[in-house]
Amino acid sequence: MPGRATHTPVVFPSAADIERASALCLCPAPGNLAGFFGTGAHRLALRALARPLLAGEPVVAVDGGNRFDPYEIGKAERALGGSGEVALSRILISRAFTCHQMEALLARRLGSALDRSGARIAVVFGLPETFTDADVPFAEACRVFRNCLSALRRLAAGGARVVLVGEGDAGEVLAEEIPALAASPFATGLAASRDKSKGGPRFVPRRNLRGSAAAAPPRKPAVPRSGDRAGFFRHLVRIADPCLLLRREGEERRTTQDFWRGTLLQRKT
């Protein structure tokens, strides 16, 4: 896209560095949308939230596709010396199971939830996943997607720290955008977990819920082409700043942990 700022990649060698990269993704510059994307992105983002929550900072979350797992935050809080319950008491959450529900939450309810709670961090889990429903005509999905992004940009421009989290093929995006990095990101271990949370229709406190490098393939357009539902994920990766991309590493290994490769991308200024 002409005039678009390019990404500056930063590669981290250790789990401690990925923790710092995660913290950076919770503090985007004013007006920016930050992102955690790829395999394990939801778990990593949840763990990163434990520190600001434990420090007393409230968070509002929108959960697309039932991706929010409170156990990840509880485990991360306990690792920081907390009880595992304090951080969860400071989250307001609402769930969206379709792209139209997501649009309604982001455009009409997220801003008021931030105002009521005093939160400045808004995390949207599973935004690209809610646009994979083939029953929604592609043109309609694109319209709703644009409305969602417009609502999020307005919130970011108003001072909210907006963070997007989604699953998708981060390796494919790396190969398209910065092919020289495809073979050289760091590896770090993240414990495997399953989604265990249950739903609720309103923004409510979480405690009240039960519950080398390879040749690049042909370059794809920066916006979803007709019928390309994966294009929603790729577009979010391209606009997020900063953006932490994660890829599964060693899927055939039989170990007690899952491993991912990760690369932090930031725009040149």
Helices and strands as residue ranges (DSSP letters): E 7-10, H 15-25, E 33-38, H 41-54, E 59-64, H 70-79, G 87-90, E 91-96, H 99-104, I 105-109, H 110-117, E 121-125, G 128-131, H 138-157, E 161-166, H 170-177, G 179-181, E 186-190, E 204-205, G 206-208, H 230-239, E 243-249, E 258-267
